[in-house]
Amino acid sequence: MNPSAEDKIKAAALQVFLQKGYANCTSREIAREAGMNVALVNYYFRSKSKLFAIVFESVMNDFMHSMVQVFSSDLPIRSKIELLIAREYEFLALHPEIPNFVLSEIERNPNSMDEIKPMLSVILKSGVLEEVELLQKKGEMRSIDMVSITLLLMSNCQFPFMAKKLVHAIHGIELAAYENQLQNHREHVVQMILNYLFPNEAHG
């Protein structure tokens, strides 16, 4: 099925916003990317800001969807963490620009995260916090707060994709080789985080 004009515009807008950010692009550039005239873009979405809000919400929903699926599952917390890392690497391999895009928008508009609060609420109600607290009380999991766990996961999952150009400058590694490097690095990240959070267990 051929995509609708609206879908083409949203896809084009995402590419332009990823490349230039909200402030540095125009509706005319989005229209050109979509192969349409600017009047059609404004007809469907009224303004660049309205279009950006729709695109950003869609990106965040995609970004959060796997996380919600993982934490809402019946898997034990160790398996949830391993699966979450795998899902993050798979998603970011396809959309490596997303972390910088999200951070730039939060910097520009601190209220932009309001739209995903319902998803965050689902995660908080999944029982993961209670599971972590129980495992820590039993001595099966390192005593560490959820903010630190979040930072461990974000820094080890997202930064490797954000640092692609920096790593190229340091090591001269090319894109294809770096993509292979990231797949290997994912396994290091899984083992490192699981070994740290569950030091009394053996991880394969």
C-alpha positions in Angstrom: 0.0 0.0 0.0 1.4 3.4 -1.0 1.9 5.8 2.0 -0.5 8.7 2.3 0.6 12.3 1.8 0.4 12.7 5.6 2.7 9.7 6.1 5.2 11.0 3.5 5.3 14.4 5.1 5.9 12.9 8.6 8.6 10.6 7.3 10.3 13.6 5.5 9.9 15.8 8.6 11.6 13.2 10.8 14.6 13.1 8.5 14.9 16.9 8.3 14.4 17.3 12.1 17.0 14.6 12.8 19.5 16.3 10.5 18.9 19.9 11.4 16.9 20.1 14.6 13.7 22.0 15.0 15.1 25.6 14.9 17.4 25.1 11.9 14.9 23.9 9.3 11.8 25.3 7.6 8.5 23.9 6.4 9.7 24.5 2.9 12.7 22.1 3.4 10.3 19.5 4.8 8.0 19.9 1.8 11.0 19.6 -0.6 12.1 16.3 1.2 8.6 15.0 0.9 8.4 16.0 -2.8 5.4 18.3 -2.2 4.7 22.0 -2.0 4.7 23.8 1.3 1.0 24.6 1.1 0.2 20.9 1.3 2.4 20.5 4.4 0.6 23.4 6.1 -2.8 22.1 5.0 -2.2 18.8 6.7 -0.3 20.0 9.8 -1.0 23.8 10.1 2.5 24.7 11.2 6.0 23.4 11.6 5.6 23.3 15.4 2.4 21.1 15.2 4.2 18.8 12.8 7.2 18.6 15.1 5.0 17.8 18.1 3.5 14.9 16.2 6.8 13.6 15.0 8.4 13.9 18.4 5.6 12.0 20.1 5.8 9.3 17.5 9.6 8.9 18.0 9.2 8.8 21.8 6.4 6.2 21.5 8.6 4.0 19.4 11.6 4.6 21.8 9.5 3.7 24.8 7.4 0.8 23.4 10.0 -1.9 23.8 10.8 -0.7 27.3 7.1 -1.0 28.3 6.9 -4.5 26.7 9.9 -5.7 28.6 9.0 -4.3 32.0 5.4 -5.5 31.7 6.4 -9.1 31.0 6.6 -11.9 33.6 10.4 -12.3 33.1 12.6 -12.0 36.2 14.5 -8.7 36.5 17.8 -10.2 35.3 16.1 -11.4 32.0 14.3 -8.1 31.7 17.6 -6.2 31.8 19.3 -8.5 29.3 16.3 -8.2 26.9 16.1 -4.4 27.4 19.7 -4.0 26.4 19.2 -6.2 23.3 16.1 -4.2 22.3 17.9 -0.9 22.8 20.8 -1.9 20.6 18.4 -3.2 17.9 16.4 0.0 17.9 19.4 2.3 17.9 21.1 0.3 15.2 18.2 1.4 13.0 17.8 4.9 14.4 21.2 6.0 15.8 20.2 9.7 15.6 17.3 9.4 18.0 19.1 9.9 21.4 20.6 13.2 20.3 17.3 14.2 18.7 15.5 13.6 22.0 18.1 15.3 24.2 18.0 18.4 21.9 14.3 18.6 22.1 14.2 18.2 25.9 16.8 21.0 26.1 14.6 23.2 23.9 11.3 22.3 25.5 11.5 20.7 29.0 7.7 19.9 28.8 8.2 17.7 25.7 8.3 14.6 27.8 4.8 15.1 29.2 3.4 13.0 26.3 5.2 9.8 27.4 4.3 10.0 31.1 1.5 7.5 30.7 4.1 5.0 29.4 6.5 5.7 32.3 3.5 5.1 34.6 3.0 1.7 33.1 6.6 0.8 33.8 6.4 2.0 37.4 3.2 0.0 37.9 4.8 -3.2 36.5 6.2 -4.2 39.8 9.8 -3.8 38.8 10.6 -1.4 41.7 9.2 -3.9 44.2 11.1 -6.7 42.6 14.4 -4.8 42.8 13.7 -3.8 46.4 13.0 -7.5 47.4 16.1 -8.8 45.7 18.2 -6.2 47.4 16.8 -7.0 50.8 17.6 -10.7 50.1 21.1 -9.8 49.2 20.7 -11.2 45.6 21.1 -7.8 44.0 23.6 -5.0 44.7 22.1 -2.2 46.8 21.8 0.6 44.2 19.0 3.1 43.5 16.9 3.1 40.3 18.4 6.4 39.1 21.9 4.8 39.1 20.5 1.7 37.3 18.9 4.0 34.7 22.1 5.9 34.2 24.0 2.6 33.8 21.7 1.4 31.1 21.4 4.7 29.3 25.1 5.4 29.2 26.0 1.9 28.0 23.2 1.6 25.5 22.9 5.1 24.0 26.3 6.7 24.3 28.0 4.1 22.0 25.7 5.2 19.2 26.1 8.9 20.0 29.9 8.6 20.1 30.3 7.1 16.6 32.1 10.2 15.2 34.3 10.5 18.3 35.3 6.9 18.2 36.1 7.3 14.4 38.3 10.3 15.3 40.1 8.4 18.0 40.5 5.0 16.3 39.8 5.7 12.6 37.2 2.9 12.6 34.8 3.1 9.6 31.0 2.9 9.7 30.6 -0.8 8.7 33.3 -1.9 11.1 31.8 0.2 13.9 28.4 -1.4 13.4 30.0 -4.8 13.9 31.9 -3.4 16.9 28.6 -2.3 18.5 27.1 -5.8 18.2 30.1 -7.3 20.0 30.0 -4.4 22.5 26.4 -5.2 23.4 27.5 -8.5 24.8 30.2 -6.8 26.9 27.5 -4.4 28.2 25.1 -7.2 29.1 27.8 -9.2 31.0 29.2 -6.1 32.7 25.9 -4.8 34.0 24.6 -8.2 35.1 27.8 -9.0 36.8 27.7 -5.7 38.6 24.1 -5.8 39.7 24.1 -9.5 40.6 27.7 -10.1 41.8 26.9 -13.4 43.5 25.6 -15.1 40.3 27.5 -16.5 37.3 26.5 -15.1 34.0 27.3 -16.9 30.7 
